[in-house]
Amino acid sequence: MTKKERALLAVQTLEEVYPQATCALQYEKPYELLIAVRLSAQCTDARVNQITPKLFAAYPTLESLAAADIADLEDIVRPCGFFHMKAKSIKEMSAQLILNFGGVVPDNMEDLLSLSGVGRKTANLILGDVYGKPAIVADTHFIRITGRLGITDGSKDPVKVEQQLRKAIPPEESGSFCHRMVLFGRDVCTARSPKCEECPLKPDCAAGKKL
């Protein structure tokens, strides 16, 4: 079975298991998702969803975020960890969106990467979820599982994994597939002690066949 065939099988199987998979982060405006993703680094989505309502109630516009007292921002986002760096990014990002993009979240990779604290993972999520463009969000779950399945060569480099998966995953399926992989990684194909006996992909999993 080729890598592309493995990928297509995984797409079809996980669509049946998780038909309604969407981004777990809660938001109403595109820039709110951008900020929520920044807060989610080394933090659970559940924790971020507890913090963002308070953050956006205190600072309901990009202008208010850009003008916010950094110490106040830090106090709000502290439970998400790395609060000095995250608060700084939120303030800078908000100012950049206003100054460089008229308050509109960019719809292309180059401009998204120009924003404070935004890497390819975040940019791809925005492109996929906000703008409906083909996107591969190479997070830890995605990298781990695609390597185990034999869809990639096992690389841990997010950019290399993204490049390999763009060749294997149908563009129109990429965004939803990434969300399903997160759920699958939490439920079944965990980092430690994966539940291989319960796995619907085990018959065609390169790692599972070795068990």
ZADO-1210 file (C-alpha; in nm, 4 decimals, padded with zeros to 6 digits):
<atoms>
<atom x="00.0000" y="00.0000" z="00.0000" code="MET" pos="1"/>
<atom x="00.1400" y="00.3397" z="-00.0972" code="THR" pos="2"/>
<atom x="00.1582" y="00.6399" z="00.1351" code="LYS" pos="3"/>
<atom x="-00.1209" y="00.8080" z="-00.0598" code="LYS" pos="4"/>
<atom x="-00.3411" y="00.4994" z="-00.0317" code="GLU" pos="5"/>
<atom x="-00.2754" y="00.4847" z="00.3447" code="ARG" pos="6"/>
<atom x="-00.3636" y="00.8529" z="00.3718" code="ALA" pos="7"/>
<atom x="-00.6903" y="00.8159" z="00.1801" code="LEU" pos="8"/>
<atom x="-00.7907" y="00.5196" z="00.3954" code="LEU" pos="9"/>
<atom x="-00.7192" y="00.7190" z="00.7111" code="ALA" pos="10"/>
<atom x="-00.9218" y="01.0134" z="00.5772" code="VAL" pos="11"/>
<atom x="-01.2218" y="00.7904" z="00.5039" code="GLN" pos="12"/>
<atom x="-01.2037" y="00.5935" z="00.8290" code="THR" pos="13"/>
<atom x="-01.1670" y="00.8911" z="01.0603" code="LEU" pos="14"/>
<atom x="-01.4481" y="01.0729" z="00.8821" code="GLU" pos="15"/>
<atom x="-01.6748" y="00.7855" z="00.9844" code="GLU" pos="16"/>
<atom x="-01.5463" y="00.7887" z="01.3438" code="VAL" pos="17"/>
<atom x="-01.5505" y="01.1686" z="01.3858" code="TYR" pos="18"/>
<atom x="-01.8058" y="01.3047" z="01.1365" code="PRO" pos="19"/>
<atom x="-01.8465" y="01.6426" z="01.3090" code="GLN" pos="20"/>
<atom x="-01.4833" y="01.7226" z="01.3865" code="ALA" pos="21"/>
<atom x="-01.4139" y="02.0959" z="01.4175" code="THR" pos="22"/>
<atom x="-01.1630" y="02.3181" z="01.5912" code="CYS" pos="23"/>
<atom x="-01.1941" y="02.2793" z="01.9691" code="ALA" pos="24"/>
<atom x="-01.1002" y="02.6426" z="02.0336" code="LEU" pos="25"/>
<atom x="-01.3983" y="02.8725" z="02.0788" code="GLN" pos="26"/>
<atom x="-01.4108" y="03.2059" z="01.8966" code="TYR" pos="27"/>
<atom x="-01.6455" y="03.4491" z="01.7255" code="GLU" pos="28"/>
<atom x="-01.4072" y="03.6636" z="01.5196" code="LYS" pos="29"/>
<atom x="-01.1104" y="03.5535" z="01.3070" code="PRO" pos="30"/>
<atom x="-00.8605" y="03.7455" z="01.5188" code="TYR" pos="31"/>
<atom x="-00.9982" y="03.5747" z="01.8298" code="GLU" pos="32"/>
<atom x="-00.9041" y="03.2379" z="01.6821" code="LEU" pos="33"/>
<atom x="-00.5582" y="03.3730" z="01.6033" code="LEU" pos="34"/>
<atom x="-00.5143" y="03.4763" z="01.9660" code="ILE" pos="35"/>
<atom x="-00.6645" y="03.1536" z="02.1014" code="ALA" pos="36"/>
<atom x="-00.4192" y="02.9476" z="01.8989" code="VAL" pos="37"/>
<atom x="-00.1325" y="03.1571" z="02.0340" code="ARG" pos="38"/>
<atom x="-00.2513" y="03.0863" z="02.3881" code="LEU" pos="39"/>
<atom x="-00.2832" y="02.7140" z="02.3164" code="SER" pos="40"/>
<atom x="00.0931" y="02.6629" z="02.2830" code="ALA" pos="41"/>
<atom x="00.1913" y="02.4206" z="02.5617" code="GLN" pos="42"/>
<atom x="-00.1621" y="02.4519" z="02.7000" code="CYS" pos="43"/>
<atom x="-00.4845" y="02.2542" z="02.6597" code="THR" pos="44"/>
<atom x="-00.7687" y="02.3813" z="02.4444" code="ASP" pos="45"/>
<atom x="-01.0001" y="02.3403" z="02.7429" code="ALA" pos="46"/>
<atom x="-00.7892" y="02.5786" z="02.9506" code="ARG" pos="47"/>
<atom x="-00.7717" y="02.8315" z="02.6660" code="VAL" pos="48"/>
<atom x="-01.1513" y="02.8211" z="02.6323" code="ASN" pos="49"/>
<atom x="-01.1768" y="02.9152" z="03.0001" code="GLN" pos="50"/>
<atom x="-00.9481" y="03.2168" z="02.9559" code="ILE" pos="51"/>
<atom x="-01.0550" y="03.3704" z="02.6235" code="THR" pos="52"/>
<atom x="-01.4066" y="03.4763" z="02.7334" code="PRO" pos="53"/>
<atom x="-01.2515" y="03.6838" z="03.0125" code="LYS" pos="54"/>
<atom x="-00.9841" y="03.8204" z="02.7790" code="LEU" pos="55"/>
<atom x="-01.2258" y="03.9273" z="02.5061" code="PHE" pos="56"/>
<atom x="-01.4740" y="04.0703" z="02.7558" code="ALA" pos="57"/>
<atom x="-01.2005" y="04.2904" z="02.9014" code="ALA" pos="58"/>
<atom x="-01.0644" y="04.3794" z="02.5566" code="TYR" pos="59"/>
<atom x="-01.3474" y="04.3511" z="02.3021" code="PRO" pos="60"/>
<atom x="-01.1622" y="04.5047" z="02.0046" code="THR" pos="61"/>
<atom x="-00.8225" y="04.4849" z="01.8397" code="LEU" pos="62"/>
<atom x="-00.7707" y="04.8492" z="01.9329" code="GLU" pos="63"/>
<atom x="-00.8244" y="04.7764" z="02.3014" code="SER" pos="64"/>
<atom x="-00.5890" y="04.4781" z="02.2871" code="LEU" pos="65"/>
<atom x="-00.3197" y="04.6828" z="02.1141" code="ALA" pos="66"/>
<atom x="-00.3522" y="04.9537" z="02.3797" code="ALA" pos="67"/>
<atom x="-00.3786" y="04.7139" z="02.6753" code="ALA" pos="68"/>
<atom x="-00.1493" y="04.7389" z="02.9734" code="ASP" pos="69"/>
<atom x="00.0892" y="04.4471" z="02.9349" code="ILE" pos="70"/>
<atom x="00.0723" y="04.3597" z="03.3051" code="ALA" pos="71"/>
<atom x="-00.3072" y="04.3348" z="03.2871" code="ASP" pos="72"/>
<atom x="-00.2841" y="04.1096" z="02.9825" code="LEU" pos="73"/>
<atom x="-00.0331" y="03.8904" z="03.1621" code="GLU" pos="74"/>
<atom x="-00.2629" y="03.8528" z="03.4612" code="ASP" pos="75"/>
<atom x="-00.5467" y="03.7307" z="03.2399" code="ILE" pos="76"/>
<atom x="-00.3464" y="03.4841" z="03.0298" code="VAL" pos="77"/>
<atom x="-00.1237" y="03.3627" z="03.3163" code="ARG" pos="78"/>
<atom x="-00.3117" y="03.0289" z="03.3553" code="PRO" pos="79"/>
<atom x="-00.2151" y="02.9391" z="02.9964" code="CYS" pos="80"/>
<atom x="00.1544" y="02.9381" z="03.0835" code="GLY" pos="81"/>
<atom x="00.4394" y="03.1344" z="02.9236" code="PHE" pos="82"/>
<atom x="00.2254" y="03.4383" z="02.9970" code="PHE" pos="83"/>
<atom x="00.4984" y="03.6999" z="02.9481" code="HIS" pos="84"/>
<atom x="00.5645" y="03.5869" z="02.5925" code="MET" pos="85"/>
<atom x="00.2004" y="03.5236" z="02.5054" code="LYS" pos="86"/>
<atom x="00.0784" y="03.8598" z="02.6351" code="ALA" pos="87"/>
<atom x="00.3546" y="04.0343" z="02.4416" code="LYS" pos="88"/>
<atom x="00.2573" y="03.8503" z="02.1223" code="SER" pos="89"/>
<atom x="-00.1127" y="03.9319" z="02.1641" code="ILE" pos="90"/>
<atom x="-00.0446" y="04.3018" z="02.2091" code="LYS" pos="91"/>
<atom x="00.2019" y="04.3172" z="01.9193" code="GLU" pos="92"/>
<atom x="-00.0142" y="04.1027" z="01.6926" code="MET" pos="93"/>
<atom x="-00.3170" y="04.3246" z="01.7515" code="SER" pos="94"/>
<atom x="-00.1175" y="04.6362" z="01.6655" code="ALA" pos="95"/>
<atom x="00.0220" y="04.4713" z="01.3522" code="GLN" pos="96"/>
<atom x="-00.3238" y="04.3687" z="01.2332" code="LEU" pos="97"/>
<atom x="-00.4455" y="04.7271" z="01.2689" code="ILE" pos="98"/>
<atom x="-00.1389" y="04.8959" z="01.1219" code="LEU" pos="99"/>
<atom x="-00.0531" y="04.6562" z="00.8408" code="ASN" pos="100"/>
<atom x="-00.3808" y="04.4878" z="00.7489" code="PHE" pos="101"/>
<atom x="-00.6601" y="04.7282" z="00.8386" code="GLY" pos="102"/>
<atom x="-00.7763" y="04.5061" z="01.1237" code="GLY" pos="103"/>
<atom x="-00.8380" y="04.2082" z="00.8927" code="VAL" pos="104"/>
<atom x="-00.6679" y="03.8733" z="00.9549" code="VAL" pos="105"/>
<atom x="-00.4580" y="03.7951" z="00.6439" code="PRO" pos="106"/>
<atom x="-00.5655" y="03.5163" z="00.4108" code="ASP" pos="107"/>
<atom x="-00.2198" y="03.4070" z="00.2974" code="ASN" pos="108"/>
<atom x="00.0763" y="03.2327" z="00.4568" code="MET" pos="109"/>
<atom x="00.3347" y="03.5072" z="00.4020" code="GLU" pos="110"/>
<atom x="00.1334" y="03.7798" z="00.5735" code="ASP" pos="111"/>
<atom x="00.0220" y="03.5537" z="00.8577" code="LEU" pos="112"/>
<atom x="00.3835" y="03.4614" z="00.9308" code="LEU" pos="113"/>
<atom x="00.4679" y="03.8302" z="00.9619" code="SER" pos="114"/>
<atom x="00.2526" y="03.8526" z="01.2762" code="LEU" pos="115"/>
<atom x="00.4079" y="03.8249" z="01.6215" code="SER" pos="116"/>
<atom x="00.4025" y="03.4703" z="01.7559" code="GLY" pos="117"/>
<atom x="00.2540" y="03.3141" z="01.4418" code="VAL" pos="118"/>
<atom x="00.4209" y="03.0079" z="01.2908" code="GLY" pos="119"/>
<atom x="00.3142" y="02.7729" z="01.0127" code="ARG" pos="120"/>
<atom x="00.0935" y="02.5636" z="01.2417" code="LYS" pos="121"/>
<atom x="-00.1107" y="02.8676" z="01.3450" code="THR" pos="122"/>
<atom x="-00.1148" y="03.0103" z="00.9940" code="ALA" pos="123"/>
<atom x="-00.2407" y="02.6838" z="00.8462" code="ASN" pos="124"/>
<atom x="-00.5190" y="02.6629" z="01.1027" code="LEU" pos="125"/>
<atom x="-00.6347" y="03.0145" z="01.0147" code="ILE" pos="126"/>
<atom x="-00.6188" y="02.9450" z="00.6413" code="LEU" pos="127"/>
<atom x="-00.8202" y="02.6266" z="00.6824" code="GLY" pos="128"/>
<atom x="-01.0774" y="02.7242" z="00.9438" code="ASP" pos="129"/>
<atom x="-01.1321" y="03.0898" z="00.8605" code="VAL" pos="130"/>
<atom x="-01.0776" y="03.0943" z="00.4852" code="TYR" pos="131"/>
<atom x="-01.1513" y="02.7350" z="00.3868" code="GLY" pos="132"/>
<atom x="-00.8196" y="02.6911" z="00.2092" code="LYS" pos="133"/>
<atom x="-00.6221" y="02.3656" z="00.1943" code="PRO" pos="134"/>
<atom x="-00.4176" y="02.3487" z="00.5129" code="ALA" pos="135"/>
<atom x="-00.2057" y="02.0958" z="00.6990" code="ILE" pos="136"/>
<atom x="-00.1825" y="02.1727" z="01.0700" code="VAL" pos="137"/>
<atom x="00.1235" y="01.9711" z="01.1684" code="ALA" pos="138"/>
<atom x="00.0805" y="01.9572" z="01.5445" code="ASP" pos="139"/>
<atom x="00.2237" y="01.6901" z="01.7735" code="THR" pos="140"/>
<atom x="-00.0725" y="01.4537" z="01.7243" code="HIS" pos="141"/>
<atom x="-00.0560" y="01.4835" z="01.3479" code="PHE" pos="142"/>
<atom x="00.3199" y="01.4295" z="01.3321" code="ILE" pos="143"/>
<atom x="00.3078" y="01.1285" z="01.5663" code="ARG" pos="144"/>
<atom x="00.0126" y="00.9519" z="01.4040" code="ILE" pos="145"/>
<atom x="00.1037" y="01.0010" z="01.0391" code="THR" pos="146"/>
<atom x="00.4484" y="00.8648" z="01.1182" code="GLY" pos="147"/>
<atom x="00.3052" y="00.5590" z="01.2925" code="ARG" pos="148"/>
<atom x="00.0634" y="00.4947" z="01.0070" code="LEU" pos="149"/>
<atom x="00.3425" y="00.5106" z="00.7530" code="GLY" pos="150"/>
<atom x="00.1888" y="00.8050" z="00.5693" code="ILE" pos="151"/>
<atom x="00.5103" y="01.0032" z="00.6255" code="THR" pos="152"/>
<atom x="00.8692" y="00.8903" z="00.6568" code="ASP" pos="153"/>
<atom x="00.8551" y="00.9387" z="01.0331" code="GLY" pos="154"/>
<atom x="01.0072" y="01.2854" z="01.0322" code="SER" pos="155"/>
<atom x="00.9461" y="01.4994" z="01.3420" code="LYS" pos="156"/>
<atom x="01.0022" y="01.8218" z="01.1450" code="ASP" pos="157"/>
<atom x="00.6628" y="01.9972" z="01.1089" code="PRO" pos="158"/>
<atom x="00.7539" y="02.1552" z="00.7741" code="VAL" pos="159"/>
<atom x="00.8676" y="01.8234" z="00.6253" code="LYS" pos="160"/>
<atom x="00.5551" y="01.6502" z="00.7546" code="VAL" pos="161"/>
<atom x="00.3381" y="01.9256" z="00.6060" code="GLU" pos="162"/>
<atom x="00.5115" y="01.8921" z="00.2688" code="GLN" pos="163"/>
<atom x="00.4702" y="01.5149" z="00.2631" code="GLN" pos="164"/>
<atom x="00.1051" y="01.5292" z="00.3652" code="LEU" pos="165"/>
<atom x="00.0162" y="01.7891" z="00.1032" code="ARG" pos="166"/>
<atom x="00.1137" y="01.5285" z="-00.1555" code="LYS" pos="167"/>
<atom x="-00.0952" y="01.2555" z="00.0063" code="ALA" pos="168"/>
<atom x="-00.4117" y="01.4234" z="00.1392" code="ILE" pos="169"/>
<atom x="-00.6801" y="01.5587" z="-00.0982" code="PRO" pos="170"/>
<atom x="-00.6728" y="01.9399" z="-00.0528" code="PRO" pos="171"/>
<atom x="-01.0448" y="01.9605" z="00.0189" code="GLU" pos="172"/>
<atom x="-01.0102" y="01.7066" z="00.3009" code="GLU" pos="173"/>
<atom x="-00.6995" y="01.8472" z="00.4675" code="SER" pos="174"/>
<atom x="-00.8564" y="02.0847" z="00.7204" code="GLY" pos="175"/>
<atom x="-01.1158" y="01.8413" z="00.8538" code="SER" pos="176"/>
<atom x="-00.8639" y="01.5580" z="00.8571" code="PHE" pos="177"/>
<atom x="-00.6314" y="01.7564" z="01.0816" code="CYS" pos="178"/>
<atom x="-00.9092" y="01.8148" z="01.3363" code="HIS" pos="179"/>
<atom x="-01.0015" y="01.4463" z="01.3283" code="ARG" pos="180"/>
<atom x="-00.6406" y="01.3492" z="01.3870" code="MET" pos="181"/>
<atom x="-00.6334" y="01.5599" z="01.7030" code="VAL" pos="182"/>
<atom x="-00.9386" y="01.3781" z="01.8400" code="LEU" pos="183"/>
<atom x="-00.7984" y="01.0417" z="01.7324" code="PHE" pos="184"/>
<atom x="-00.4660" y="01.1238" z="01.8980" code="GLY" pos="185"/>
<atom x="-00.6358" y="01.2059" z="02.2247" code="ARG" pos="186"/>
<atom x="-00.8753" y="00.9093" z="02.2225" code="ASP" pos="187"/>
<atom x="-00.6827" y="00.6207" z="02.0667" code="VAL" pos="188"/>
<atom x="-00.3384" y="00.6862" z="01.9174" code="CYS" pos="189"/>
<atom x="-00.1951" y="00.8483" z="02.2283" code="THR" pos="190"/>
<atom x="00.1715" y="00.9338" z="02.2703" code="ALA" pos="191"/>
<atom x="00.2130" y="00.6731" z="02.5426" code="ARG" pos="192"/>
<atom x="00.0339" y="00.3390" z="02.5534" code="SER" pos="193"/>
<atom x="-00.1720" y="00.3788" z="02.2344" code="PRO" pos="194"/>
<atom x="-00.4918" y="00.1716" z="02.2309" code="LYS" pos="195"/>
<atom x="-00.3950" y="-00.0322" z="01.9284" code="CYS" pos="196"/>
<atom x="-00.6476" y="-00.3080" z="01.9959" code="GLU" pos="197"/>
<atom x="-00.9282" y="-00.0523" z="01.9654" code="GLU" pos="198"/>
<atom x="-00.7830" y="00.1241" z="01.6624" code="CYS" pos="199"/>
<atom x="-00.9927" y="00.1218" z="01.3430" code="PRO" pos="200"/>
<atom x="-00.6743" y="00.1829" z="01.1428" code="LEU" pos="201"/>
<atom x="-00.4708" y="-00.1025" z="01.2928" code="LYS" pos="202"/>
<atom x="-00.5059" y="-00.3418" z="00.9930" code="PRO" pos="203"/>
<atom x="-00.3254" y="-00.0935" z="00.7704" code="ASP" pos="204"/>
<atom x="-00.1031" y="00.0751" z="01.0294" code="CYS" pos="205"/>
<atom x="00.2693" y="00.0268" z="00.9793" code="ALA" pos="206"/>
<atom x="00.3332" y="00.0425" z="01.3556" code="ALA" pos="207"/>
<atom x="00.0264" y="-00.1622" z="01.4489" code="GLY" pos="208"/>
<atom x="00.1270" y="-00.4524" z="01.2284" code="LYS" pos="209"/>
<atom x="00.4471" y="-00.4918" z="01.4291" code="LYS" pos="210"/>
<atom x="00.2539" y="-00.5622" z="01.7490" code="LEU" pos="211"/>
</atoms>
